[in-house]
Amino acid sequence: MRVLVSTLAAAGLALAAGSASAGDFLALNGLRVAPTGGQEFHVAFGGLTGNDDFWCAAGDFVLRGRGLPPSTRIYRTTPPPRHAGEGVDFSLSDARATDSGFTRFGAKDKGLSAAAAQHYCPLVPLLPFN
């Protein structure tokens, strides 16, 4: 049974990777980010991922993918909790902002700066640098 589950999980990840469009951005942690129009973008599910992984990819996309300043605010627009196998939507506009999914004390709004979001990325990137 475990072999079947592992095989199905691997096949699902391969399908997800194969269905990525040419405009997708691959974040430092290996998650794919796809612009969805205007200031919105979607971070795709990538296996064993948690809230910090999605924020890492969002911050990395804003900083490296779009070249915006570290102070740029990012807002989660998919309300938590995220369901199994689903990605998370983000925006640079606070118009549809939902809870960040983090417990934060003294926060002035529901967003995080791009630098703070990218801070959730692993210290050793999963991607080779060329």
C-alpha positions in Angstrom: 0.0 0.0 0.0 2.8 2.4 0.9 4.5 1.8 -2.5 1.2 2.6 -4.3 0.8 5.8 -2.3 4.4 6.8 -3.0 4.1 6.1 -6.7 0.9 8.1 -7.0 2.4 11.0 -5.1 5.4 11.0 -7.4 3.2 10.8 -10.5 1.1 13.7 -9.2 4.2 15.9 -8.6 5.6 15.0 -12.1 2.3 15.9 -13.7 2.2 19.2 -11.8 5.8 20.0 -12.9 5.0 19.1 -16.4 1.9 21.3 -16.6 3.8 24.4 -15.6 3.6 27.2 -18.2 6.5 29.1 -19.7 5.7 32.2 -17.6 6.1 30.4 -14.3 8.8 31.4 -11.8 10.7 28.7 -9.8 11.3 30.0 -6.3 14.3 29.2 -4.2 12.4 26.5 -2.4 11.3 24.8 -5.6 7.7 26.0 -5.6 6.3 27.3 -8.8 4.7 30.8 -8.9 2.4 31.8 -11.8 1.3 35.4 -12.4 -2.5 35.4 -12.6 -3.0 39.0 -13.8 -2.3 42.5 -12.6 -0.9 42.3 -9.1 -2.0 38.8 -8.4 -0.1 35.5 -8.5 -0.5 31.9 -7.4 2.0 29.7 -5.6 1.3 26.1 -6.6 1.2 23.2 -4.2 4.5 21.3 -4.1 4.2 18.3 -1.9 5.1 18.7 1.7 4.6 22.4 2.0 3.5 24.6 4.9 2.5 28.2 5.2 6.1 29.4 5.5 6.9 27.6 2.2 4.2 29.5 0.3 5.3 32.8 1.8 8.9 32.0 0.9 7.9 31.5 -2.7 5.8 34.7 -2.8 8.6 36.8 -1.4 11.2 35.3 -3.7 8.9 35.9 -6.7 8.4 39.6 -5.8 12.1 40.2 -5.2 13.8 38.1 -7.8 11.0 37.4 -10.3 9.6 40.9 -10.5 12.6 42.9 -9.2 10.5 44.9 -6.7 11.9 46.5 -3.6 12.2 44.5 -0.3 9.6 46.7 1.3 6.9 45.8 -1.2 3.9 44.5 0.7 2.5 41.0 -0.1 -1.0 39.9 0.9 -2.5 36.4 1.0 -5.9 36.3 -0.8 -6.7 32.6 -0.3 -8.2 32.4 3.2 -6.6 29.9 5.6 -6.7 27.1 6.2 -5.4 25.8 2.9 -6.8 22.4 1.9 -4.6 19.4 1.1 -3.2 19.7 -2.4 -4.1 23.3 -2.9 -1.9 26.3 -3.6 -2.2 29.8 -2.3 -3.1 33.0 -4.0 -1.3 36.3 -3.2 -1.6 39.9 -4.3 0.4 43.2 -4.0 -2.9 44.9 -3.3 -4.6 44.7 0.1 -8.1 44.9 -1.5 -8.8 41.2 -1.0 -6.3 40.5 1.8 -7.2 37.7 4.2 -5.4 36.5 7.3 -1.7 35.7 6.7 -1.9 32.3 8.3 0.7 33.4 10.9 0.2 34.6 14.5 1.6 38.1 14.5 1.5 40.6 17.3 1.4 44.3 16.6 0.9 43.9 12.9 -0.3 47.0 11.2 -2.0 45.1 8.3 -2.5 41.6 7.0 0.5 41.6 4.7 4.2 41.0 5.0 7.1 42.8 3.3 8.7 40.8 0.4 11.9 40.7 2.5 10.1 39.2 5.5 8.3 36.7 3.3 11.6 35.6 1.6 13.1 35.2 5.0 11.1 31.9 5.3 13.2 30.4 2.5 15.7 27.7 3.4 19.2 28.9 4.1 20.6 26.6 1.5 18.6 27.1 -1.7 17.2 24.0 -3.5 18.1 25.5 -6.9 21.5 25.7 -8.4 22.9 29.1 -9.2 24.4 29.6 -12.6 
